[in-house]
Amino acid sequence: MATFTSAKKVNATPTTKAARVARPYLHPYAAGILLGLVLFAAFFFTGNGLGASGGMNRLLVVFEDALFPAHIDRTPYLISMAGGDRNPLESWVVFVTIGTIAGGFVSGWLNGRVKLETIKGPHTSTRTRWIMAFIGGALMGYGARLARGCTSGQALSGGAVLSAGSWAFMFAVFGGAYMLAYFVRKLWN
């Protein structure tokens, strides 16, 4: 038995937009080779490696200099970045940081991975996950400034030039992460 629907009824139903299917990630070995080539090119063309915490630090110093210029001029660590007439944005690492953020967003958008979500364990609330992420990010940011570099600056760039301090940093980061993972594993499972 054939059934007919009126054109009015068909057009009245809202059309749903099909979700973009996320493309698979690049193979880890291929990504590692590409990252090594980018690091080599950074050293070759600029004389500097890669890093992110220095750029974030300089972006924060812009606001600190606008709000508390006297503090900047009294602190030796900050004078080298923004003391007097110095502009903290006049550094290669600021552009690396901005480019990394923009490039990550564009890559995610082109590959269908941009969406708002909170990834967490089944027994963890969204609020707890955000609080733990903030605490972890603050500790990593403080540690990166204390170590004078983050994992990309110290481990990747410093490790590539066989800096003993960078290798010690890398082993400390991985060792500390494995020890801490035991205590925070319940956030994920």
Secondary structure, DSSP 8 states (H G I E B T S, - for coil): ------HHHHHHS--------------HHHHHHHHHHHHHHHHHHHS----SHHHHHHHHHHHHHHH-HHHHHH-HHHHHHHSTT--TT-SHHHHHHHHHHHHHHHHHHHTT---------TTS-HHHHHHHHHHHHHHHHHHHHHTTS-IIIIIIIIHHTT-HHHHHHHHHHHHHHHHHHHHHGGGT-
